[in-house]
Amino acid sequence: MSINNVLSIDERDLISCTCSDTVLFASTNERASSIMEFKLLPTIELIGEWKHPLTCDKDETICDIVYNNGNLALMIMNLSEES
């Protein structure tokens, strides 16, 4: 296994990530969070992005994501509700 330099994602604050054998998923740290999908081989490349309203509502943020057996699980926090 080797570690290589990876592209920098300017102006994107990432909060959580998870991966399958071939894909890395990363969520953005913002209201109405996005999920970015990166192909890992042969080089790391952005291949897709899911945005609001597919990921969460405009007043929500994705706190954590987990990939397991073909499924993505999202932990979402509502930022407008006081707890």
N, C-alpha and C positions, 0 to 999 in steps of 0.2 A: 504494500500500500504506500502511496506517496501523497504528499500534500503540495498542492500547487496554489499560486496566487489566483484569486477569483475576482471577477469584475466587481467594481464598487457601484452601489446603487445610490446615486446622488439624490438628495432631497427626499429620500424615503427612510422613515424610521421603522425598523422591523422589531416586533415584540416577541414573536414565537415562530418556531419552525418544526417541521416533521418531515420524514421521507419514507418512500418505498424503496425498492431495489433500484429503480431507474429515475425517480422524480423527487425533487425537493419542493415542499410547499412552505411558503413564508407568509405570515400575516403582518399587516402594517399597524402601527401604533397611532391610531387616529380615530376620530368619530367616523362612522360609516366605513369601517375597516375593509380593506381589500385582501384577497389571497392571491399571491403570485406563485406561478408554477414554473419550475426550472427543470429542464432535461439535464441529467447528470453526465451522460456519456454520448459521444466520445469527448465532448467539451461541455461545460456548463453554459446553458443558453435559456433565456426567458422564452417560454412557449405559450404562456397564457396568463390571464389575470381575470379574476372574478371580482366584481365591484358591487356596491350597494345598488339595488335592494336585494341582490341574490345572496349576499353574505350576511348582512344584518341590516337593521333599520338605521336611519340617519342619526338617531340619538343613542346608538349602541356602539360598542367596540369589541373586537375579538381579543380575549385575554390569553387564550391558549388553543392550540390545535394539536390533534393526534391522528396519525394514520394507522389503520389496522385492517388487514385483510380486505383491501379494496375500498374501505370507507374512511372518510374524514369526519372526525368529531370536533365540534367547536364549542368552547366555553365563551359565552357572550355576556357582557355586562351592560345593563341599561344605565347610561350616564345621567339621565334626567330624574331618576327615582332616588330618593334618599333612603339609606338603609340603616 
